[in-house]
Structure formats: C-alpha cells, structure tokens
Amino acid sequence: MTGRAVAEDLLAEVETVIDRVFQDAGRRLGDLAGFDAVWEEARQGAAGGKLLRPRLLLAAQGAFAGEPAESAVHAAAALELLHLAFLLHDDVIDRDLLRRGEPNLIARRRDAAQAAGADEAGALRYGDSCAILAGDLLLSAAHRLIAELDAPTAHRRALLAVLGDAIEAAAVGEHADVVLGLRGDADEEAVLRTMEHKTARYSFSAPLRMGALLGGADPAAIDTLGFIGTTIGIAFQARDDVLGVFGDPERTGKSVLSDLREGKVTLLVAHSRSHASWREASALFGDPGLDERGAAVLRTAIVESGGLARTEAAISGLVAEARAALLFSALPAPLIAELESVIARATERTR
C-alpha cells in the first residue's frame, strides 16, 4: 500500500471519529426546543473539508513514530473539531451567510426561524446564536477527545497545552482583526502578527507540534516545526487574502466582495494605503453595499499602489524563510518532503 493510500485510510478514520463525536454528543444533548436540528446542521457543515490540520498532524506523527497510532487519529479529529468551531464563530463575527459557496448554519437556521414566523431581525439573531452555541460545543468536544486519549499523562497535558495555546492565540488574533477593521489602517507588522495569531498557530503550528509530540520527537524538533508551521501559516493566510479580492469565486467558493465590503485590513491594504490611488478609492472600502464596479476600482488601486506586488513579495519571502528552516533542520526526510508539498499547495493555490 502506498504512503498516499495509508494517509487516505487514516483520514477516513479521522472522519469516522468526528462522526462518532457528533452522534454521541447528539444523544447527550437531546432534542430540547429543537436543538437536535441545530446539531445536525453543524454535522452537515463538517462534511467536505480539506482536513488540512489532520493531514499535518498525521504526517508529523508518522514521520517520527514510523507508524500511525490511534491516539494520533483522535488528536487529528480534535483539531478538525476546533477548526469547525472557529469557522462557526468566525461567520458570526464577519456576518457571513455563506461557507464554501453554500448557505452556512446561520443562514439555514435563520431561514428555519423565518419559516416558523420570526421576523427578519429575530431570525438572524437566532441563526447567530445557533452558530455560537454549536461552536462552543465543538470546542468542548475537541478538549474531550484530547483528555480521553489513551496516552501517558504527560503527553495528554502537553497536547492540551498546545490546544489551549492555539485557542488563546486565535481569540487574540480574531480580536486584533476586528480592531484593525475598526481603525481602517495598519502597518505590515500589525497585519502579520494578526495572521500569526488568528490562523497560523492553530492551523499549521499546532498540528505539527502535536503530531511530533505523539511521535516522540525531541523538544528541538518540536520547536522547529512550530516555527516552520507558523511561517507557512502566515503565507497561507496572505494567499487566502489575495484570493479573497482577486480570486475566482467559482474556484474558491468565496466572494471577492466580502473582504472589501467588510473593510478587512490585509497585507494588500496595508501596502496600499499610503498611495494616492488607494486614497482616492478608499471611500469605497468597507461599504456594505459595495458592488462589482466599486470593487474593480479598489482592485485597480491595490495594483497601481503596488499593494498586490508587495504582498506577493511578502508571500515569497515567507516561503523562502520556511524552506531555509527546512533545509537546515534535522527533521525526517519524509516530513521535509511533505512540508515542501504543503508549502507549494498553501501558497501557489488558486482556491
């Protein structure tokens, strides 16, 4: 059996664990006031993900241990549940009603409430509440999976510490993201730090560190993977922000208007805001009624100001930094190869 086939088999096991978590929690939660429908929609929203975080964790664990372990599969499932929780909360904060190009849990619960007779404002409030509550339960489920691992106490404590660090960083990063939007401006350093906290630590650094811990890696290797993961993660988010303005919605499943309507301060904006082209167009930025014509004006300003070119240069610099760290590391060769592939997929993608 090839390495890829083994990986796909393991990912299928991760999905089985996630499904079991939803089933078990559903039995405990019951159907009071129709919450079972909320939980079922959260479960449906879990389908179709790329399982990026489980892939990274399993790759790191397997590279150091030489063979997969049940504890790694459960830890990988915990990280995916964490990700699902953050997506639900993020949709509330960003006032998004779409996820992967389809109505998200908020929109579906809003529609159900309206069908039952609620007014528009009340129905939307209900949808938001459902997303917050389901996200809270998924955070609890992630902790439960780690706490119940069949692993030495020291390993469980270390894994819970990494999980806790990831959640704390994401909360601080999300707050920083909102604050940057309120202020409407930020320099490159502030945006990079926000991306590190909001995305990179939990999506890349934490999976690699947790996998290495479970694989028995030494502290130096774990620290190296933490650095590499954070660097890749920032580059990943920067690419995501570029696609959020210049991408193809049919490929990304994401609107190219939402970030501009929201007034999301990304590297594109940080690198554009001091240029005359951006200043002339900036009144359109953050307009909730922004249409494609206005968005085209903003995109032109970003290009003319050098914002797009400087963001692409920043992505290239981060990639070079991560690859240099890989080159000088003593990590297992299969893991280095996997991370090289991850770098390419994360930063050269079109979706």
Secondary structure, 3 states (H helix, E strand, C coil): CCHHHHHHHHHHHHHHHHHHHHHHHHHHHCCHHHHHHHHHHHHHHCCCCCCHHHHHHHHHHHHHHCCCCHHHHHHHHHHHHHHHHHHHHHHHHHCCCEECCEECHHHHHHHHHHHCCCCHHHHHHHHHHHHHHHHHHHHHHHHHHHHCCCCCHHHHHHHHHHHHHHHHHHHHHHHHHHHHHHHCCCCHHHHHHHHHHHHHHHHHHHHHHHHHHHHCCCHHHHHHHHHHHHHHHHHHHHHHHHHHHHCCHHHHCCCCCHHHHHCCCCHHHHCCCCCHHHHHHHHHCCCCCCCHHHHHHHHHHHHHCCHHHHHHHHHHHHHHHHHHHHHCCCCCHHHHHHHHHHHHHHHCCCC
